[in-house]
Amino acid sequence: MTTDETEIETVERVSGTGIPVRGNDVDTDQIIPARFMKVVTFDGLGQFAFHDQRFTDEDEPKDHPFNEEQFRDASVMVVNSNFGCGSSREHAPQALVRWGIDAIVGESFAEIFAGNCLALGVPTVTASQEDIETLQNYVEENPDAEIEVDVAAETVRYDGSEIDATVDDAQRKALVEGVWDTTALLKSNAEAVARTASDLPYVETGTAGDGEEAE
Protein backbone atom coordinates (compact mmCIF):
# COMPACT_ATOMS: atom_id res chain seq x y z
CA MET A 1 0.00 0.00 0.00
CA THR A 2 1.34 3.41 -0.91
CA THR A 3 1.16 6.61 1.09
CA ASP A 4 -1.90 7.79 -0.85
CA GLU A 5 -3.57 4.44 -0.14
CA THR A 6 -4.31 3.70 -3.79
CA GLU A 7 -4.93 -0.02 -4.09
CA ILE A 8 -3.99 -1.88 -7.26
CA GLU A 9 -6.67 -4.51 -7.95
CA THR A 10 -5.69 -7.88 -9.35
CA VAL A 11 -8.14 -9.99 -11.38
CA GLU A 12 -7.18 -13.64 -11.02
CA ARG A 13 -10.66 -15.15 -10.93
CA VAL A 14 -14.17 -14.00 -11.67
CA SER A 15 -17.25 -15.97 -10.68
CA GLY A 16 -20.96 -15.45 -10.97
CA THR A 17 -24.03 -16.63 -12.79
CA GLY A 18 -24.00 -16.62 -16.57
CA ILE A 19 -25.93 -15.02 -19.39
CA PRO A 20 -25.79 -16.36 -22.97
CA VAL A 21 -25.78 -13.88 -25.86
CA ARG A 22 -25.82 -15.88 -29.08
CA GLY A 23 -24.71 -14.80 -32.54
CA ASN A 24 -21.50 -14.22 -34.47
CA ASP A 25 -20.18 -10.76 -35.35
CA VAL A 26 -22.13 -8.91 -32.67
CA ASP A 27 -20.74 -5.42 -33.21
CA THR A 28 -20.34 -2.48 -30.86
CA ASP A 29 -23.32 -0.66 -32.38
CA GLN A 30 -25.51 -3.57 -31.30
CA ILE A 31 -23.95 -3.50 -27.83
CA ILE A 32 -24.54 0.24 -27.43
CA PRO A 33 -26.24 2.22 -30.25
CA ALA A 34 -24.45 5.45 -31.19
CA ARG A 35 -27.34 7.73 -30.14
CA PHE A 36 -26.73 6.77 -26.48
CA MET A 37 -23.09 7.84 -26.62
CA LYS A 38 -23.83 11.56 -26.32
CA VAL A 39 -23.04 11.62 -22.62
CA VAL A 40 -20.53 13.46 -20.46
CA THR A 41 -19.81 10.39 -18.31
CA PHE A 42 -20.44 6.67 -18.72
CA ASP A 43 -22.89 6.60 -15.80
CA GLY A 44 -26.24 5.12 -16.75
CA LEU A 45 -25.09 3.44 -19.95
CA GLY A 46 -25.94 0.00 -18.59
CA GLN A 47 -29.66 0.45 -19.16
CA PHE A 48 -29.01 0.96 -22.88
CA ALA A 49 -26.91 -2.18 -23.43
CA PHE A 50 -28.26 -4.07 -26.48
CA HIS A 51 -31.13 -1.57 -26.58
CA ASP A 52 -32.14 -2.08 -30.21
CA GLN A 53 -31.91 -5.86 -29.84
CA ARG A 54 -34.07 -5.66 -26.71
CA PHE A 55 -36.80 -3.22 -27.78
CA THR A 56 -38.84 -2.33 -30.85
CA ASP A 57 -39.15 1.23 -32.17
CA GLU A 58 -42.26 1.48 -29.99
CA ASP A 59 -40.21 0.40 -26.92
CA GLU A 60 -41.91 -2.97 -26.77
CA PRO A 61 -39.57 -5.65 -25.35
CA LYS A 62 -38.14 -8.28 -27.67
CA ASP A 63 -36.95 -11.77 -26.89
CA HIS A 64 -33.42 -11.12 -25.59
CA PRO A 65 -31.51 -12.56 -22.60
CA PHE A 66 -30.88 -9.05 -21.21
CA ASN A 67 -34.66 -8.74 -20.84
CA GLU A 68 -35.08 -12.00 -18.95
CA GLU A 69 -35.40 -11.78 -15.19
CA GLN A 70 -33.48 -15.01 -14.53
CA PHE A 71 -30.35 -13.41 -16.02
CA ARG A 72 -30.73 -10.01 -14.37
CA ASP A 73 -27.95 -10.56 -11.82
CA ALA A 74 -25.61 -12.43 -14.16
CA SER A 75 -21.98 -11.29 -14.33
CA VAL A 76 -20.38 -13.77 -16.78
CA MET A 77 -21.48 -13.32 -20.38
CA VAL A 78 -21.05 -16.20 -22.85
CA VAL A 79 -20.81 -15.15 -26.50
CA ASN A 80 -19.83 -16.54 -29.88
CA SER A 81 -17.37 -15.52 -32.62
CA ASN A 82 -15.91 -12.05 -33.32
CA PHE A 83 -17.79 -10.41 -30.49
CA GLY A 84 -17.31 -6.64 -30.23
CA CYS A 85 -16.37 -6.05 -33.86
CA GLY A 86 -17.13 -2.80 -35.68
CA SER A 87 -16.28 0.68 -34.45
CA SER A 88 -13.82 1.00 -31.61
CA ARG A 89 -16.19 2.65 -29.13
CA GLU A 90 -15.15 2.27 -25.51
CA HIS A 91 -18.78 2.86 -24.57
CA ALA A 92 -19.53 -0.79 -25.47
CA PRO A 93 -17.65 -2.45 -22.58
CA GLN A 94 -18.56 0.50 -20.35
CA ALA A 95 -22.25 -0.27 -20.95
CA LEU A 96 -21.75 -3.98 -20.25
CA VAL A 97 -19.84 -3.29 -17.03
CA ARG A 98 -22.55 -0.92 -15.85
CA TRP A 99 -25.16 -3.55 -16.61
CA GLY A 100 -23.21 -5.92 -14.34
CA ILE A 101 -20.83 -7.92 -16.54
CA ASP A 102 -17.46 -8.78 -14.93
CA ALA A 103 -16.10 -11.30 -17.45
CA ILE A 104 -16.85 -12.46 -21.00
CA VAL A 105 -16.25 -15.95 -22.35
CA GLY A 106 -16.49 -16.48 -26.09
CA GLU A 107 -15.15 -18.06 -29.24
CA SER A 108 -13.25 -14.92 -30.29
CA PHE A 109 -13.22 -11.16 -29.74
CA ALA A 110 -12.40 -8.10 -31.81
CA GLU A 111 -8.95 -6.92 -30.72
CA ILE A 112 -9.86 -3.32 -29.87
CA PHE A 113 -12.95 -4.42 -27.94
CA ALA A 114 -10.82 -6.83 -25.89
CA GLY A 115 -8.37 -4.02 -25.20
CA ASN A 116 -11.16 -1.72 -24.04
CA CYS A 117 -12.41 -4.49 -21.75
CA LEU A 118 -8.93 -4.92 -20.29
CA ALA A 119 -8.85 -1.22 -19.44
CA LEU A 120 -11.86 -1.90 -17.19
CA GLY A 121 -10.45 -5.09 -15.68
CA VAL A 122 -12.87 -7.32 -17.60
CA PRO A 123 -11.30 -10.58 -18.87
CA THR A 124 -12.17 -11.71 -22.41
CA VAL A 125 -11.55 -15.44 -22.35
CA THR A 126 -11.74 -17.68 -25.43
CA ALA A 127 -12.66 -21.33 -25.84
CA SER A 128 -13.64 -23.68 -28.65
CA GLN A 129 -16.94 -23.33 -30.49
CA GLU A 130 -18.13 -26.67 -29.10
CA ASP A 131 -17.29 -25.74 -25.51
CA ILE A 132 -18.93 -22.32 -25.85
CA GLU A 133 -22.16 -23.74 -27.27
CA THR A 134 -22.27 -26.37 -24.51
CA LEU A 135 -21.76 -23.66 -21.90
CA GLN A 136 -24.46 -21.46 -23.44
CA ASN A 137 -26.91 -24.35 -23.36
CA TYR A 138 -26.01 -25.08 -19.75
CA VAL A 139 -26.46 -21.44 -18.71
CA GLU A 140 -29.86 -21.25 -20.40
CA GLU A 141 -31.01 -24.35 -18.51
CA ASN A 142 -29.31 -23.37 -15.24
CA PRO A 143 -29.47 -19.58 -14.86
CA ASP A 144 -28.65 -19.75 -11.14
CA ALA A 145 -25.53 -21.89 -11.55
CA GLU A 146 -22.14 -20.36 -10.83
CA ILE A 147 -19.54 -20.02 -13.57
CA GLU A 148 -15.92 -19.55 -12.48
CA VAL A 149 -13.49 -17.90 -14.87
CA ASP A 150 -9.92 -18.57 -13.73
CA VAL A 151 -7.77 -16.03 -15.55
CA ALA A 152 -4.51 -17.21 -14.03
CA ALA A 153 -5.11 -20.90 -14.80
CA GLU A 154 -6.91 -20.22 -18.10
CA THR A 155 -9.91 -22.39 -17.30
CA VAL A 156 -13.68 -22.00 -17.02
CA ARG A 157 -15.42 -24.22 -14.47
CA TYR A 158 -19.09 -25.05 -14.03
CA ASP A 159 -21.13 -27.96 -12.70
CA GLY A 160 -18.03 -30.11 -12.12
CA SER A 161 -16.81 -29.51 -15.67
CA GLU A 162 -13.68 -27.62 -16.70
CA ILE A 163 -13.07 -25.94 -20.04
CA ASP A 164 -9.55 -25.33 -21.30
CA ALA A 165 -9.66 -21.65 -22.16
CA THR A 166 -7.19 -19.11 -23.50
CA VAL A 167 -6.35 -15.66 -22.19
CA ASP A 168 -4.09 -13.42 -24.24
CA ASP A 169 -0.65 -13.45 -22.57
CA ALA A 170 -0.46 -9.67 -22.20
CA GLN A 171 -4.02 -9.52 -20.85
CA ARG A 172 -3.42 -12.32 -18.37
CA LYS A 173 -0.23 -10.69 -17.09
CA ALA A 174 -1.91 -7.31 -16.72
CA LEU A 175 -4.93 -8.71 -14.87
CA VAL A 176 -3.12 -11.18 -12.60
CA GLU A 177 -0.34 -8.75 -11.69
CA GLY A 178 -2.72 -5.83 -11.27
CA VAL A 179 -1.21 -3.56 -13.91
CA TRP A 180 -4.34 -3.18 -16.06
CA ASP A 181 -5.53 0.00 -14.32
CA THR A 182 -3.11 2.65 -15.61
CA THR A 183 -4.80 5.45 -13.66
CA ALA A 184 -4.42 3.58 -10.39
CA LEU A 185 -0.80 2.77 -11.27
CA LEU A 186 -0.03 6.45 -11.78
CA LYS A 187 -1.73 7.40 -8.52
CA SER A 188 0.03 4.67 -6.57
CA ASN A 189 3.38 5.85 -7.92
CA ALA A 190 2.70 9.56 -7.58
CA GLU A 191 5.92 10.23 -5.67
CA ALA A 192 8.04 8.47 -8.30
CA VAL A 193 6.22 10.37 -11.06
CA ALA A 194 6.88 13.65 -9.27
CA ARG A 195 10.58 12.82 -8.83
CA THR A 196 10.91 11.96 -12.50
CA ALA A 197 9.08 15.13 -13.50
CA SER A 198 11.38 17.26 -11.33
CA ASP A 199 14.40 15.88 -13.21
CA LEU A 200 12.99 16.83 -16.59
CA PRO A 201 14.30 20.19 -17.85
CA TYR A 202 11.06 21.03 -19.66
CA VAL A 203 8.77 20.57 -16.61
CA GLU A 204 8.40 23.71 -14.53
CA THR A 205 8.18 23.39 -10.76
CA GLY A 206 6.67 25.80 -8.30
CA THR A 207 3.53 26.36 -6.30
CA ALA A 208 1.02 26.34 -9.15
CA GLY A 209 -0.84 23.54 -7.43
CA ASP A 210 -1.56 25.91 -4.54
CA GLY A 211 -3.27 28.38 -6.82
CA GLU A 212 -0.17 30.48 -7.61
CA GLU A 213 1.60 30.62 -10.92
CA ALA A 214 4.80 28.69 -11.26
CA GLU A 215 7.93 30.75 -11.76
C-alpha positions as CSV (number, residue, x, y, z in Angstrom):
1,M,0.0,0.0,0.0
2,T,1.3,3.4,-0.9
3,T,1.2,6.6,1.1
4,D,-1.9,7.8,-0.9
5,E,-3.6,4.4,-0.1
6,T,-4.3,3.7,-3.8
7,E,-4.9,0.0,-4.1
8,I,-4.0,-1.9,-7.3
9,E,-6.7,-4.5,-7.9
10,T,-5.7,-7.9,-9.4
11,V,-8.1,-10.0,-11.4
12,E,-7.2,-13.6,-11.0
13,R,-10.7,-15.2,-10.9
14,V,-14.2,-14.0,-11.7
15,S,-17.2,-16.0,-10.7
16,G,-21.0,-15.5,-11.0
17,T,-24.0,-16.6,-12.8
18,G,-24.0,-16.6,-16.6
19,I,-25.9,-15.0,-19.4
20,P,-25.8,-16.4,-23.0
21,V,-25.8,-13.9,-25.9
22,R,-25.8,-15.9,-29.1
23,G,-24.7,-14.8,-32.5
24,N,-21.5,-14.2,-34.5
25,D,-20.2,-10.8,-35.4
26,V,-22.1,-8.9,-32.7
27,D,-20.7,-5.4,-33.2
28,T,-20.3,-2.5,-30.9
29,D,-23.3,-0.7,-32.4
30,Q,-25.5,-3.6,-31.3
31,I,-23.9,-3.5,-27.8
32,I,-24.5,0.2,-27.4
33,P,-26.2,2.2,-30.2
34,A,-24.5,5.5,-31.2
35,R,-27.3,7.7,-30.1
36,F,-26.7,6.8,-26.5
37,M,-23.1,7.8,-26.6
38,K,-23.8,11.6,-26.3
39,V,-23.0,11.6,-22.6
40,V,-20.5,13.5,-20.5
41,T,-19.8,10.4,-18.3
42,F,-20.4,6.7,-18.7
43,D,-22.9,6.6,-15.8
44,G,-26.2,5.1,-16.7
45,L,-25.1,3.4,-19.9
46,G,-25.9,0.0,-18.6
47,Q,-29.7,0.4,-19.2
48,F,-29.0,1.0,-22.9
49,A,-26.9,-2.2,-23.4
50,F,-28.3,-4.1,-26.5
51,H,-31.1,-1.6,-26.6
52,D,-32.1,-2.1,-30.2
53,Q,-31.9,-5.9,-29.8
54,R,-34.1,-5.7,-26.7
55,F,-36.8,-3.2,-27.8
56,T,-38.8,-2.3,-30.9
57,D,-39.2,1.2,-32.2
58,E,-42.3,1.5,-30.0
59,D,-40.2,0.4,-26.9
60,E,-41.9,-3.0,-26.8
61,P,-39.6,-5.6,-25.3
62,K,-38.1,-8.3,-27.7
63,D,-36.9,-11.8,-26.9
64,H,-33.4,-11.1,-25.6
65,P,-31.5,-12.6,-22.6
66,F,-30.9,-9.1,-21.2
67,N,-34.7,-8.7,-20.8
68,E,-35.1,-12.0,-19.0
69,E,-35.4,-11.8,-15.2
70,Q,-33.5,-15.0,-14.5
71,F,-30.4,-13.4,-16.0
72,R,-30.7,-10.0,-14.4
73,D,-27.9,-10.6,-11.8
74,A,-25.6,-12.4,-14.2
75,S,-22.0,-11.3,-14.3
76,V,-20.4,-13.8,-16.8
77,M,-21.5,-13.3,-20.4
78,V,-21.1,-16.2,-22.8
79,V,-20.8,-15.1,-26.5
80,N,-19.8,-16.5,-29.9
81,S,-17.4,-15.5,-32.6
82,N,-15.9,-12.1,-33.3
83,F,-17.8,-10.4,-30.5
84,G,-17.3,-6.6,-30.2
85,C,-16.4,-6.0,-33.9
86,G,-17.1,-2.8,-35.7
87,S,-16.3,0.7,-34.5
88,S,-13.8,1.0,-31.6
89,R,-16.2,2.6,-29.1
90,E,-15.2,2.3,-25.5
91,H,-18.8,2.9,-24.6
92,A,-19.5,-0.8,-25.5
93,P,-17.6,-2.5,-22.6
94,Q,-18.6,0.5,-20.4
95,A,-22.3,-0.3,-20.9
96,L,-21.7,-4.0,-20.3
97,V,-19.8,-3.3,-17.0
98,R,-22.5,-0.9,-15.8
99,W,-25.2,-3.5,-16.6
100,G,-23.2,-5.9,-14.3
101,I,-20.8,-7.9,-16.5
102,D,-17.5,-8.8,-14.9
103,A,-16.1,-11.3,-17.5
104,I,-16.9,-12.5,-21.0
105,V,-16.2,-16.0,-22.3
106,G,-16.5,-16.5,-26.1
107,E,-15.1,-18.1,-29.2
108,S,-13.2,-14.9,-30.3
109,F,-13.2,-11.2,-29.7
110,A,-12.4,-8.1,-31.8
111,E,-9.0,-6.9,-30.7
112,I,-9.9,-3.3,-29.9
113,F,-12.9,-4.4,-27.9
114,A,-10.8,-6.8,-25.9
115,G,-8.4,-4.0,-25.2
116,N,-11.2,-1.7,-24.0
117,C,-12.4,-4.5,-21.8
118,L,-8.9,-4.9,-20.3
119,A,-8.8,-1.2,-19.4
120,L,-11.9,-1.9,-17.2
121,G,-10.5,-5.1,-15.7
122,V,-12.9,-7.3,-17.6
123,P,-11.3,-10.6,-18.9
124,T,-12.2,-11.7,-22.4
125,V,-11.5,-15.4,-22.4
126,T,-11.7,-17.7,-25.4
127,A,-12.7,-21.3,-25.8
128,S,-13.6,-23.7,-28.7
129,Q,-16.9,-23.3,-30.5
130,E,-18.1,-26.7,-29.1
131,D,-17.3,-25.7,-25.5
132,I,-18.9,-22.3,-25.9
133,E,-22.2,-23.7,-27.3
134,T,-22.3,-26.4,-24.5
135,L,-21.8,-23.7,-21.9
136,Q,-24.5,-21.5,-23.4
137,N,-26.9,-24.4,-23.4
138,Y,-26.0,-25.1,-19.8
139,V,-26.5,-21.4,-18.7
140,E,-29.9,-21.3,-20.4
141,E,-31.0,-24.4,-18.5
142,N,-29.3,-23.4,-15.2
143,P,-29.5,-19.6,-14.9
144,D,-28.7,-19.7,-11.1
145,A,-25.5,-21.9,-11.6
146,E,-22.1,-20.4,-10.8
147,I,-19.5,-20.0,-13.6
148,E,-15.9,-19.6,-12.5
149,V,-13.5,-17.9,-14.9
150,D,-9.9,-18.6,-13.7
151,V,-7.8,-16.0,-15.6
152,A,-4.5,-17.2,-14.0
153,A,-5.1,-20.9,-14.8
154,E,-6.9,-20.2,-18.1
155,T,-9.9,-22.4,-17.3
156,V,-13.7,-22.0,-17.0
157,R,-15.4,-24.2,-14.5
158,Y,-19.1,-25.0,-14.0
159,D,-21.1,-28.0,-12.7
160,G,-18.0,-30.1,-12.1
161,S,-16.8,-29.5,-15.7
162,E,-13.7,-27.6,-16.7
163,I,-13.1,-25.9,-20.0
164,D,-9.6,-25.3,-21.3
165,A,-9.7,-21.7,-22.2
166,T,-7.2,-19.1,-23.5
167,V,-6.4,-15.7,-22.2
168,D,-4.1,-13.4,-24.2
169,D,-0.6,-13.4,-22.6
170,A,-0.5,-9.7,-22.2
171,Q,-4.0,-9.5,-20.9
172,R,-3.4,-12.3,-18.4
173,K,-0.2,-10.7,-17.1
174,A,-1.9,-7.3,-16.7
175,L,-4.9,-8.7,-14.9
176,V,-3.1,-11.2,-12.6
177,E,-0.3,-8.8,-11.7
178,G,-2.7,-5.8,-11.3
179,V,-1.2,-3.6,-13.9
180,W,-4.3,-3.2,-16.1
181,D,-5.5,0.0,-14.3
182,T,-3.1,2.6,-15.6
183,T,-4.8,5.5,-13.7
184,A,-4.4,3.6,-10.4
185,L,-0.8,2.8,-11.3
186,L,0.0,6.4,-11.8
187,K,-1.7,7.4,-8.5
188,S,0.0,4.7,-6.6
189,N,3.4,5.8,-7.9
190,A,2.7,9.6,-7.6
191,E,5.9,10.2,-5.7
192,A,8.0,8.5,-8.3
193,V,6.2,10.4,-11.1
194,A,6.9,13.6,-9.3
195,R,10.6,12.8,-8.8
196,T,10.9,12.0,-12.5
197,A,9.1,15.1,-13.5
198,S,11.4,17.3,-11.3
199,D,14.4,15.9,-13.2
200,L,13.0,16.8,-16.6
201,P,14.3,20.2,-17.9
202,Y,11.1,21.0,-19.7
203,V,8.8,20.6,-16.6
204,E,8.4,23.7,-14.5
205,T,8.2,23.4,-10.8
206,G,6.7,25.8,-8.3
207,T,3.5,26.4,-6.3
208,A,1.0,26.3,-9.2
209,G,-0.8,23.5,-7.4
210,D,-1.6,25.9,-4.5
211,G,-3.3,28.4,-6.8
212,E,-0.2,30.5,-7.6
213,E,1.6,30.6,-10.9
214,A,4.8,28.7,-11.3
215,E,7.9,30.8,-11.8
